[in-house]
Amino acid sequence: MVPRKLSTKRSRKDAVAEGTSTAPEFDSHRFRSAEHQQRFEAIKGWSFHRERRVQLRDDEYTNFQEEIARRHWTSLVTPMAKFDPEIVLESYANAWPTEEGVRDMRSWVRGRWIPFDADALSQFLGDPLVLEEGQECEYSQRRNRADGFDEEAIAQLLYIPGQDFAWTAVGRRVRIMRTSMTTLTQMWMTLLLSNVLPSDHNSDPLPKCQLVYAILTRMSVHVAQLIADAIIYLQVCHLPSTI
């Protein structure tokens, strides 16, 4: 039997299909786009530093507790007890900017848009600091000044007498080691690193020491803005192994 000769002609339908590029498939309920789903695959190995819940007796470290109350940071020190790691990772993946220089301060979480700009985070925390339009907190104002923070004053307030900053080989102060900090400084630093400025470093860079100094000297601090900036930093500036 002679085999039937196959036709070399293409149908109109096949020709149209070949000339049409289809968008990559993705789970539209969980992700904003295929790029964001790929981002999730890249970060799904991240581990988590859990937020710290502050639980102290009424007569224990009263200066710390009083400052928390004065700043209206109660929500900050009583985070949710449980969370779903996969949903958190999805939110970080969906917050990832796909265009350079474009900041969309919101994320897609299981079919809903969730904003994480400073105003939204402040509302979530109970609006602990009310500022006028365009107004900066005292901490930000000091950071933006030419003279900035006085490192000698920071050292005197934060470290144990007789201790000092760690120095670089060229003679520049870079950090205060945790073992050199007062107990109160260690408490604030632990809270900030866990609940405000997530970091996987064991030592505390000088900018965080400046923030503790601002808290201890009762400068106003826009904590919601700090959290929003930290989220953007994690997304844009580096890819950590922990959040």
GROMACS elastic network, one bead per residue, 0.5 to 0.9 nm:
[ bonds ]
;  ai    aj funct       b0    kb
    2     5     6  0.87492   500
    3     6     6  0.89463   500
    7    10     6  0.81851   500
   10    13     6  0.81486   500
   10    14     6  0.62678   500
   10    15     6  0.66058   500
   11    14     6  0.52322   500
   11    15     6  0.63955   500
   11    16     6  0.87934   500
   12    15     6  0.51585   500
   12    16     6  0.62872   500
   12    17     6  0.86607   500
   13    16     6  0.52710   500
   13    17     6  0.62132   500
   13    18     6  0.87542   500
   14    17     6  0.50624   500
   14    18     6  0.62173   500
   14    19     6  0.87341   500
   15    18     6  0.52656   500
   15    19     6  0.64333   500
   15    20     6  0.88542   500
   16    19     6  0.52386   500
   16    20     6  0.63299   500
   17    20     6  0.52550   500
   17    21     6  0.80058   500
   18    21     6  0.76099   500
   22    25     6  0.86254   500
   23    34     6  0.85666   500
   24    33     6  0.88219   500
   24    34     6  0.63320   500
   25    28     6  0.86271   500
   25    33     6  0.86088   500
   25    34     6  0.65790   500
   26    29     6  0.88221   500
   26    30     6  0.86059   500
   26    31     6  0.72440   500
   26    32     6  0.86326   500
   26    33     6  0.66123   500
   26    34     6  0.51618   500
   26    35     6  0.88228   500
   26    37     6  0.67835   500
   27    30     6  0.55881   500
   27    31     6  0.58761   500
   27    32     6  0.83348   500
   27    33     6  0.80223   500
   27    34     6  0.79203   500
   27    37     6  0.76215   500
   28    31     6  0.51734   500
   28    32     6  0.62327   500
   28    33     6  0.69630   500
   28    34     6  0.85641   500
   28   110     6  0.88331   500
   28   111     6  0.80108   500
   29    32     6  0.79693   500
   29   108     6  0.86619   500
   29   109     6  0.81611   500
   29   110     6  0.55537   500
   29   111     6  0.52217   500
   29   112     6  0.88149   500
   30    37     6  0.81179   500
   30    87     6  0.87679   500
   30    90     6  0.70796   500
   30    91     6  0.89319   500
   30    94     6  0.86115   500
   30   108     6  0.72900   500
   30   109     6  0.64649   500
   30   111     6  0.66772   500
   31    34     6  0.73201   500
   31    35     6  0.86894   500
   31    36     6  0.60293   500
   31    37     6  0.57239   500
   31    40     6  0.87512   500
   31    90     6  0.72788   500
   31    91     6  0.86636   500
   31    93     6  0.80218   500
   31    94     6  0.61803   500
   31   108     6  0.65521   500
   31   109     6  0.76746   500
   31   110     6  0.77697   500
   31   111     6  0.84204   500
   32    35     6  0.80572   500
   32    36     6  0.61091   500
   32    37     6  0.76361   500
   32    94     6  0.61258   500
   32   107     6  0.83822   500
   32   108     6  0.62881   500
   33    36     6  0.52159   500
   33    37     6  0.63966   500
   33    38     6  0.87267   500
   33    94     6  0.82347   500
   34    37     6  0.50073   500
   34    38     6  0.62287   500
   34    39     6  0.85981   500
   35    38     6  0.50462   500
   35    39     6  0.61992   500
   35    40     6  0.87445   500
   35    94     6  0.89861   500
   35    98     6  0.76074   500
   36    40     6  0.62972   500
   36    41     6  0.87786   500
   36    90     6  0.85837   500
   36    93     6  0.56151   500
   36    94     6  0.54284   500
   36    95     6  0.82289   500
   36    96     6  0.70279   500
   36    97     6  0.88954   500
   36    98     6  0.81368   500
   37    40     6  0.50484   500
   37    41     6  0.65603   500
   37    42     6  0.88519   500
   37    90     6  0.82298   500
   37    93     6  0.71158   500
   37    94     6  0.77809   500
   38    41     6  0.50829   500
   38    42     6  0.64090   500
   38    43     6  0.89410   500
   38    93     6  0.83458   500
   39    43     6  0.64035   500
   39    44     6  0.85313   500
   39    90     6  0.89479   500
   39    92     6  0.88544   500
   39    93     6  0.54262   500
   39    94     6  0.79626   500
   39    96     6  0.76730   500
   40    43     6  0.52839   500
   40    44     6  0.57291   500
   40    89     6  0.67529   500
   40    90     6  0.62192   500
   40    91     6  0.89784   500
   40    92     6  0.79221   500
   40    94     6  0.79372   500
   41    44     6  0.54355   500
   41    45     6  0.81602   500
   41    93     6  0.86770   500
   42    45     6  0.74455   500
   42    46     6  0.89942   500
   42    93     6  0.87951   500
   43    46     6  0.56205   500
   43    89     6  0.72995   500
   43    92     6  0.87021   500
   43    93     6  0.75373   500
   43   239     6  0.80192   500
   43   240     6  0.87357   500
   43   241     6  0.80745   500
   44    47     6  0.83431   500
   44    86     6  0.78732   500
   44    89     6  0.65530   500
   44    90     6  0.86220   500
   45   241     6  0.73573   500
   45   242     6  0.87468   500
   46    89     6  0.80946   500
   46   240     6  0.74779   500
   46   242     6  0.51742   500
   46   243     6  0.70648   500
   47    85     6  0.86155   500
   47   241     6  0.64195   500
   47   243     6  0.65018   500
   48    85     6  0.79997   500
   48   241     6  0.85896   500
   48   242     6  0.53145   500
   49    52     6  0.89629   500
   49   194     6  0.67781   500
   49   198     6  0.76624   500
   49   199     6  0.85439   500
   49   200     6  0.83379   500
   49   242     6  0.66729   500
   49   243     6  0.57504   500
   50   194     6  0.68191   500
   50   195     6  0.81905   500
   50   243     6  0.83813   500
   51    77     6  0.83466   500
   51    78     6  0.87458   500
   51    79     6  0.66272   500
   51    80     6  0.84992   500
   51    81     6  0.88740   500
   51   191     6  0.81056   500
   51   193     6  0.88030   500
   51   194     6  0.50133   500
   51   195     6  0.50836   500
   51   196     6  0.87516   500
   52    77     6  0.67663   500
   52    78     6  0.76788   500
   52    79     6  0.73117   500
   52   190     6  0.82243   500
   52   191     6  0.65681   500
   52   194     6  0.60351   500
   52   195     6  0.65329   500
   53    76     6  0.85264   500
   53    77     6  0.53092   500
   53    78     6  0.50340   500
   53    79     6  0.61890   500
   53    80     6  0.86159   500
   53    81     6  0.83237   500
   53   191     6  0.87698   500
   53   195     6  0.89841   500
   54    77     6  0.53993   500
   54    78     6  0.65432   500
   54   191     6  0.84262   500
   55    77     6  0.85691   500
   55    78     6  0.85581   500
   56    59     6  0.80108   500
   56    60     6  0.59627   500
   56    61     6  0.76826   500
   56    62     6  0.89815   500
   56    65     6  0.81837   500
   57    60     6  0.50951   500
   57    61     6  0.82765   500
   57    62     6  0.88048   500
   58    61     6  0.81989   500
   58    62     6  0.70325   500
   58    65     6  0.82740   500
   59    62     6  0.59446   500
   60    63     6  0.86578   500
   60    64     6  0.87135   500
   60    65     6  0.82111   500
   61    64     6  0.55075   500
   61    65     6  0.65062   500
   61    66     6  0.87430   500
   61   184     6  0.81193   500
   62    65     6  0.50084   500
   62    66     6  0.58654   500
   62    67     6  0.84725   500
   63    66     6  0.51593   500
   63    67     6  0.62335   500
   63    68     6  0.87110   500
   63   184     6  0.86229   500
   64    67     6  0.53273   500
   64    68     6  0.63805   500
   64    69     6  0.88236   500
   64   184     6  0.72023   500
   64   187     6  0.81733   500
   64   188     6  0.81166   500
   65    68     6  0.51002   500
   65    69     6  0.62972   500
   65    70     6  0.86242   500
   66    69     6  0.50948   500
   66    70     6  0.60412   500
   66    71     6  0.86162   500
   67    71     6  0.61020   500
   67    72     6  0.84535   500
   67    73     6  0.85687   500
   67   215     6  0.83488   500
   67   216     6  0.84842   500
   67   218     6  0.83236   500
   68    71     6  0.53694   500
   68    72     6  0.61808   500
   68    73     6  0.52461   500
   68    74     6  0.64006   500
   68    76     6  0.88501   500
   68    77     6  0.82686   500
   69    72     6  0.50033   500
   69    73     6  0.62677   500
   69    74     6  0.64575   500
   70    73     6  0.78119   500
   71    74     6  0.83363   500
   71   128     6  0.63751   500
   71   129     6  0.75842   500
   71   220     6  0.82090   500
   71   221     6  0.85991   500
   72    75     6  0.78211   500
   72    76     6  0.86530   500
   72   125     6  0.86839   500
   72   126     6  0.79219   500
   72   127     6  0.81785   500
   72   129     6  0.79142   500
   73    76     6  0.50800   500
   73    77     6  0.67058   500
   73    78     6  0.89591   500
   73   125     6  0.74767   500
   73   126     6  0.84468   500
   73   128     6  0.64114   500
   73   223     6  0.88330   500
   74    77     6  0.54053   500
   74    78     6  0.63500   500
   74   125     6  0.82661   500
   74   126     6  0.89885   500
   75    78     6  0.51757   500
   75    79     6  0.65480   500
   75   124     6  0.84917   500
   75   125     6  0.55792   500
   75   126     6  0.73678   500
   76    79     6  0.62879   500
   76   125     6  0.67443   500
   76   195     6  0.69422   500
   76   196     6  0.82472   500
   77   191     6  0.77595   500
   77   195     6  0.75973   500
   78    81     6  0.83348   500
   79    82     6  0.88120   500
   79   195     6  0.82676   500
   80    83     6  0.72040   500
   83    86     6  0.89204   500
   83    87     6  0.81737   500
   83    88     6  0.77833   500
   84    87     6  0.54689   500
   84    88     6  0.64226   500
   84    89     6  0.88467   500
   85    88     6  0.50757   500
   85    89     6  0.61918   500
   85    90     6  0.85944   500
   86    89     6  0.51180   500
   86    90     6  0.61464   500
   86    91     6  0.86595   500
   87    91     6  0.61954   500
   87    92     6  0.87064   500
   87   109     6  0.71986   500
   87   110     6  0.79791   500
   88    91     6  0.51207   500
   88    92     6  0.63781   500
   88    93     6  0.86625   500
   88   109     6  0.86441   500
   89    92     6  0.50848   500
   89    93     6  0.60801   500
   89    94     6  0.85472   500
   90    93     6  0.50012   500
   90    94     6  0.60527   500
   90    95     6  0.85025   500
   90   107     6  0.87578   500
   90   108     6  0.79820   500
   90   109     6  0.69179   500
   90   110     6  0.85488   500
   91    94     6  0.51392   500
   91    95     6  0.61062   500
   91    96     6  0.88054   500
   91   106     6  0.89576   500
   91   107     6  0.57253   500
   91   108     6  0.62722   500
   91   109     6  0.57344   500
   91   110     6  0.88311   500
   91   114     6  0.86112   500
   92    95     6  0.50917   500
   92    96     6  0.65338   500
   92   107     6  0.74510   500
   92   231     6  0.82783   500
   92   234     6  0.88869   500
   92   235     6  0.74604   500
   93    96     6  0.54286   500
   93   107     6  0.82821   500
   93   108     6  0.89291   500
   93   235     6  0.84033   500
   94    97     6  0.81534   500
   94   106     6  0.83299   500
   94   107     6  0.52426   500
   94   108     6  0.56602   500
   94   109     6  0.77712   500
   95   103     6  0.89201   500
   95   104     6  0.73948   500
   95   105     6  0.72493   500
   95   106     6  0.62100   500
   95   108     6  0.73657   500
   95   231     6  0.88236   500
   95   232     6  0.85053   500
   95   235     6  0.75016   500
   96   103     6  0.87959   500
   96   104     6  0.86004   500
   96   107     6  0.83120   500
   96   232     6  0.84306   500
   96   235     6  0.57495   500
   96   236     6  0.75074   500
   97   100     6  0.70122   500
   97   101     6  0.82077   500
   97   102     6  0.65044   500
   97   103     6  0.63352   500
   97   104     6  0.69835   500
   97   235     6  0.76771   500
   97   236     6  0.76008   500
   98   102     6  0.79019   500
   99   102     6  0.56098   500
   99   103     6  0.83471   500
  100   103     6  0.84207   500
  103   106     6  0.87681   500
  103   232     6  0.83258   500
  104   107     6  0.80047   500
  104   115     6  0.87071   500
  104   117     6  0.88610   500
  105   114     6  0.86709   500
  105   115     6  0.58156   500
  105   116     6  0.55023   500
  105   117     6  0.52675   500
  105   118     6  0.89342   500
  105   228     6  0.83603   500
  105   232     6  0.84875   500
  106   113     6  0.65095   500
  106   114     6  0.53024   500
  106   116     6  0.53435   500
  106   117     6  0.71213   500
  107   112     6  0.81923   500
  107   113     6  0.56718   500
  107   114     6  0.51538   500
  107   115     6  0.62267   500
  107   116     6  0.75165   500
  108   111     6  0.64905   500
  108   112     6  0.55983   500
  108   114     6  0.61647   500
  108   115     6  0.87943   500
  109   112     6  0.52166   500
  109   113     6  0.62804   500
  109   114     6  0.66880   500
  110   113     6  0.85091   500
  114   120     6  0.89196   500
  115   119     6  0.89458   500
  115   120     6  0.61922   500
  115   121     6  0.80767   500
  116   119     6  0.79126   500
  116   120     6  0.57430   500
  116   121     6  0.58573   500
  116   227     6  0.88504   500
  116   228     6  0.63503   500
  116   231     6  0.84658   500
  117   120     6  0.54195   500
  117   121     6  0.62350   500
  117   122     6  0.85315   500
  117   224     6  0.81715   500
  117   225     6  0.75549   500
  117   227     6  0.89078   500
  117   228     6  0.57616   500
  117   229     6  0.86848   500
  118   121     6  0.51515   500
  118   122     6  0.58991   500
  118   123     6  0.85346   500
  118   222     6  0.86554   500
  118   223     6  0.85721   500
  118   224     6  0.51077   500
  118   226     6  0.80553   500
  118   227     6  0.76801   500
  118   228     6  0.57006   500
  118   229     6  0.84437   500
  119   122     6  0.50637   500
  119   123     6  0.62206   500
  119   124     6  0.86743   500
  119   127     6  0.83881   500
  119   224     6  0.73900   500
  119   225     6  0.80077   500
  120   123     6  0.51710   500
  120   124     6  0.62949   500
  120   125     6  0.87834   500
  120   224     6  0.83284   500
  121   125     6  0.62525   500
  121   126     6  0.86612   500
  121   127     6  0.83110   500
  121   223     6  0.89877   500
  121   224     6  0.54209   500
  121   225     6  0.79100   500
  121   227     6  0.79054   500
  121   228     6  0.74890   500
  122   125     6  0.50873   500
  122   126     6  0.62253   500
  122   128     6  0.68489   500
  122   129     6  0.78185   500
  122   130     6  0.89400   500
  122   222     6  0.85718   500
  122   223     6  0.78868   500
  122   224     6  0.50796   500
  122   225     6  0.79660   500
  123   126     6  0.50417   500
  123   128     6  0.83711   500
  123   224     6  0.87753   500
  124   127     6  0.73027   500
  125   128     6  0.66907   500
  125   224     6  0.77888   500
  126   129     6  0.88308   500
  127   130     6  0.65273   500
  127   224     6  0.86127   500
  128   222     6  0.82047   500
  128   223     6  0.82670   500
  128   224     6  0.86215   500
  129   137     6  0.86308   500
  129   220     6  0.78354   500
  129   221     6  0.76446   500
  129   222     6  0.63364   500
  129   223     6  0.81585   500
  129   224     6  0.87469   500
  130   222     6  0.86680   500
  131   134     6  0.79262   500
  131   135     6  0.58297   500
  131   136     6  0.72352   500
  131   137     6  0.75611   500
  131   222     6  0.86659   500
  132   135     6  0.51948   500
  132   136     6  0.83217   500
  133   136     6  0.88206   500
  136   139     6  0.80482   500
  136   140     6  0.60840   500
  136   141     6  0.62113   500
  136   221     6  0.88241   500
  136   222     6  0.78559   500
  137   140     6  0.54508   500
  137   141     6  0.62991   500
  137   142     6  0.87853   500
  137   219     6  0.78744   500
  137   220     6  0.53889   500
  137   221     6  0.54270   500
  137   222     6  0.57488   500
  138   142     6  0.61284   500
  138   143     6  0.86097   500
  138   214     6  0.82758   500
  138   219     6  0.55337   500
  138   220     6  0.50957   500
  138   221     6  0.64924   500
  138   222     6  0.85747   500
  139   142     6  0.52451   500
  139   143     6  0.62964   500
  139   144     6  0.87658   500
  139   210     6  0.86152   500
  139   211     6  0.72389   500
  139   214     6  0.60638   500
  139   215     6  0.85102   500
  139   219     6  0.60323   500
  139   220     6  0.61751   500
  139   221     6  0.55655   500
  139   222     6  0.79450   500
  140   143     6  0.50368   500
  140   144     6  0.61859   500
  140   145     6  0.87017   500
  140   220     6  0.88613   500
  140   221     6  0.75535   500
  140   222     6  0.81868   500
  141   144     6  0.52357   500
  141   145     6  0.63635   500
  141   148     6  0.87221   500
  142   145     6  0.52338   500
  142   146     6  0.85243   500
  142   147     6  0.81858   500
  142   148     6  0.54577   500
  142   149     6  0.67928   500
  143   146     6  0.81091   500
  143   147     6  0.84726   500
  143   148     6  0.51437   500
  143   149     6  0.69184   500
  143   210     6  0.85468   500
  144   147     6  0.85099   500
  144   148     6  0.66062   500
  145   149     6  0.85039   500
  147   150     6  0.78258   500
  149   152     6  0.88829   500
  149   153     6  0.81301   500
  149   154     6  0.77474   500
  149   210     6  0.69450   500
  150   153     6  0.53284   500
  150   154     6  0.63541   500
  150   155     6  0.88059   500
  150   210     6  0.89849   500
  151   155     6  0.61350   500
  151   156     6  0.86397   500
  151   173     6  0.81936   500
  151   210     6  0.84376   500
  152   155     6  0.51339   500
  152   156     6  0.62404   500
  152   157     6  0.87079   500
  153   156     6  0.51951   500
  153   157     6  0.62577   500
  153   158     6  0.85757   500
  153   213     6  0.86067   500
  154   157     6  0.53143   500
  154   158     6  0.59334   500
  154   159     6  0.81707   500
  154   209     6  0.73672   500
  154   210     6  0.69845   500
  154   212     6  0.87978   500
  154   213     6  0.60196   500
  155   158     6  0.53664   500
  155   159     6  0.56305   500
  155   160     6  0.87250   500
  155   163     6  0.83715   500
  155   164     6  0.63899   500
  155   165     6  0.68881   500
  155   176     6  0.79184   500
  155   209     6  0.89244   500
  156   159     6  0.61036   500
  156   160     6  0.79683   500
  156   161     6  0.75845   500
  156   164     6  0.84362   500
  157   160     6  0.83591   500
  157   182     6  0.85656   500
  157   185     6  0.87061   500
  157   213     6  0.72747   500
  157   216     6  0.82952   500
  158   176     6  0.82669   500
  158   180     6  0.84295   500
  158   181     6  0.57862   500
  158   182     6  0.60818   500
  158   184     6  0.82558   500
  158   185     6  0.58220   500
  158   186     6  0.88294   500
  158   209     6  0.78422   500
  158   212     6  0.80375   500
  158   213     6  0.71423   500
  158   216     6  0.88906   500
  159   162     6  0.81377   500
  159   163     6  0.60497   500
  159   164     6  0.66405   500
  159   165     6  0.82576   500
  159   176     6  0.73941   500
  159   177     6  0.88552   500
  159   178     6  0.88924   500
  159   179     6  0.88633   500
  159   180     6  0.54390   500
  159   182     6  0.54005   500
  159   185     6  0.77890   500
  160   163     6  0.55292   500
  160   164     6  0.80641   500
  160   179     6  0.88199   500
  160   180     6  0.57167   500
  160   181     6  0.56364   500
  160   182     6  0.53289   500
  160   183     6  0.88680   500
  161   164     6  0.82699   500
  161   180     6  0.86918   500
  161   182     6  0.89320   500
  162   180     6  0.88198   500
  163   176     6  0.87845   500
  163   180     6  0.57188   500
  163   181     6  0.81777   500
  164   167     6  0.88277   500
  164   175     6  0.89759   500
  164   176     6  0.67851   500
  164   177     6  0.84996   500
  164   180     6  0.71315   500
  165   173     6  0.58600   500
  165   174     6  0.68067   500
  165   175     6  0.54516   500
  165   177     6  0.70486   500
  165   180     6  0.82504   500
  166   172     6  0.84491   500
  166   173     6  0.59599   500
  166   174     6  0.59768   500
  166   175     6  0.53998   500
  166   176     6  0.57986   500
  166   177     6  0.67778   500
  167   170     6  0.79022   500
  167   171     6  0.57291   500
  167   172     6  0.53596   500
  167   174     6  0.58951   500
  167   175     6  0.75361   500
  168   171     6  0.52352   500
  168   172     6  0.51958   500
  168   173     6  0.64500   500
  168   174     6  0.68144   500
  169   172     6  0.74785   500
  173   176     6  0.84939   500
  173   206     6  0.79038   500
  174   204     6  0.88692   500
  174   205     6  0.63134   500
  174   206     6  0.54738   500
  174   207     6  0.89757   500
  175   203     6  0.74202   500
  175   204     6  0.59928   500
  175   207     6  0.85183   500
  175   208     6  0.88200   500
  175   209     6  0.74245   500
  176   179     6  0.83304   500
  176   180     6  0.65443   500
  176   181     6  0.69898   500
  176   203     6  0.77374   500
  176   204     6  0.67152   500
  176   205     6  0.75626   500
  176   206     6  0.72815   500
  176   209     6  0.74920   500
  177   180     6  0.53951   500
  177   181     6  0.68341   500
  177   203     6  0.61158   500
  177   204     6  0.69618   500
  178   181     6  0.52846   500
  178   182     6  0.85015   500
  178   185     6  0.87378   500
  178   186     6  0.67615   500
  178   189     6  0.89039   500
  178   202     6  0.84999   500
  178   203     6  0.67702   500
  178   204     6  0.75000   500
  179   182     6  0.82460   500
  179   186     6  0.87516   500
  181   184     6  0.79904   500
  181   185     6  0.58562   500
  181   186     6  0.60936   500
  182   185     6  0.52009   500
  182   186     6  0.63061   500
  182   187     6  0.87781   500
  183   186     6  0.50956   500
  183   187     6  0.62978   500
  183   188     6  0.88460   500
  184   187     6  0.51330   500
  184   188     6  0.64250   500
  184   189     6  0.86240   500
  185   188     6  0.52572   500
  185   189     6  0.60312   500
  185   190     6  0.85254   500
  185   209     6  0.86929   500
  185   212     6  0.69660   500
  185   213     6  0.86330   500
  185   216     6  0.85456   500
  186   189     6  0.50399   500
  186   190     6  0.60026   500
  186   191     6  0.85485   500
  187   190     6  0.52589   500
  187   191     6  0.62957   500
  187   192     6  0.87089   500
  188   191     6  0.51414   500
  188   192     6  0.61409   500
  188   193     6  0.86149   500
  188   212     6  0.65543   500
  188   215     6  0.85523   500
  189   192     6  0.51384   500
  189   193     6  0.60923   500
  189   194     6  0.84963   500
  189   204     6  0.79424   500
  189   208     6  0.75794   500
  189   209     6  0.78688   500
  189   211     6  0.89720   500
  189   212     6  0.68375   500
  190   193     6  0.53053   500
  190   194     6  0.61032   500
  190   195     6  0.84183   500
  191   194     6  0.52481   500
  191   195     6  0.57416   500
  191   196     6  0.73239   500
  191   197     6  0.88623   500
  192   195     6  0.54432   500
  192   197     6  0.56462   500
  192   198     6  0.76762   500
  192   208     6  0.82248   500
  192   211     6  0.89662   500
  192   212     6  0.85141   500
  193   196     6  0.60193   500
  193   198     6  0.50104   500
  193   199     6  0.60426   500
  193   200     6  0.86890   500
  193   204     6  0.87565   500
  193   208     6  0.86874   500
  194   197     6  0.66322   500
  194   198     6  0.55858   500
  194   199     6  0.77297   500
  195   198     6  0.67899   500
  195   227     6  0.84952   500
  196   223     6  0.73982   500
  196   224     6  0.84602   500
  196   226     6  0.69259   500
  196   227     6  0.54146   500
  196   230     6  0.76932   500
  197   208     6  0.86758   500
  197   226     6  0.73367   500
  197   227     6  0.65000   500
  197   229     6  0.88901   500
  197   230     6  0.59062   500
  197   231     6  0.86531   500
  198   227     6  0.89122   500
  198   230     6  0.73440   500
  198   231     6  0.88364   500
  198   234     6  0.88191   500
  198   242     6  0.83926   500
  198   243     6  0.59249   500
  199   202     6  0.83052   500
  199   240     6  0.84832   500
  199   242     6  0.75912   500
  199   243     6  0.69243   500
  200   240     6  0.77262   500
  200   241     6  0.78586   500
  200   242     6  0.63105   500
  200   243     6  0.75909   500
  201   204     6  0.71249   500
  201   205     6  0.88653   500
  204   207     6  0.82347   500
  204   208     6  0.63957   500
  204   209     6  0.71036   500
  205   208     6  0.57746   500
  205   209     6  0.68111   500
  206   210     6  0.63107   500
  206   211     6  0.87929   500
  207   211     6  0.64182   500
  207   212     6  0.88525   500
  208   212     6  0.63658   500
  208   213     6  0.85943   500
  209   212     6  0.50988   500
  209   213     6  0.61524   500
  209   214     6  0.86086   500
  210   214     6  0.61949   500
  210   215     6  0.87268   500
  211   215     6  0.63194   500
  211   216     6  0.86956   500
  211   221     6  0.84117   500
  212   215     6  0.50484   500
  212   216     6  0.61482   500
  212   217     6  0.85521   500
  213   216     6  0.51195   500
  213   217     6  0.60769   500
  213   218     6  0.84820   500
  213   219     6  0.86607   500
  214   217     6  0.52272   500
  214   218     6  0.61282   500
  214   219     6  0.51352   500
  214   220     6  0.76540   500
  214   221     6  0.76644   500
  215   218     6  0.50242   500
  215   219     6  0.58797   500
  215   220     6  0.75333   500
  215   221     6  0.73773   500
  216   219     6  0.77565   500
  218   221     6  0.86402   500
  221   224     6  0.87793   500
  221   225     6  0.88353   500
  221   226     6  0.85884   500
  222   225     6  0.55506   500
  222   226     6  0.66496   500
  223   227     6  0.63484   500
  223   228     6  0.87282   500
  224   227     6  0.51865   500
  224   228     6  0.62710   500
  224   229     6  0.86463   500
  225   228     6  0.50726   500
  225   229     6  0.60885   500
  225   230     6  0.85141   500
  226   229     6  0.51420   500
  226   230     6  0.61264   500
  226   231     6  0.87579   500
  227   231     6  0.63245   500
  227   232     6  0.87811   500
  228   231     6  0.52325   500
  228   232     6  0.64546   500
  228   233     6  0.86993   500
  229   232     6  0.51389   500
  229   233     6  0.60975   500
  229   234     6  0.86974   500
  230   234     6  0.62344   500
  230   235     6  0.86558   500
  231   234     6  0.52405   500
  231   235     6  0.63499   500
  231   236     6  0.87660   500
  232   235     6  0.50438   500
  232   236     6  0.59746   500
  232   237     6  0.78326   500
  233   236     6  0.53776   500
  233   237     6  0.51708   500
  233   238     6  0.71031   500
  234   237     6  0.60558   500
  234   238     6  0.58457   500
  234   239     6  0.65190   500
  234   240     6  0.71536   500
  234   243     6  0.82810   500
  235   238     6  0.67075   500
  235   239     6  0.71068   500
  236   239     6  0.80225   500
  239   242     6  0.88658   500
  240   243     6  0.71689   500
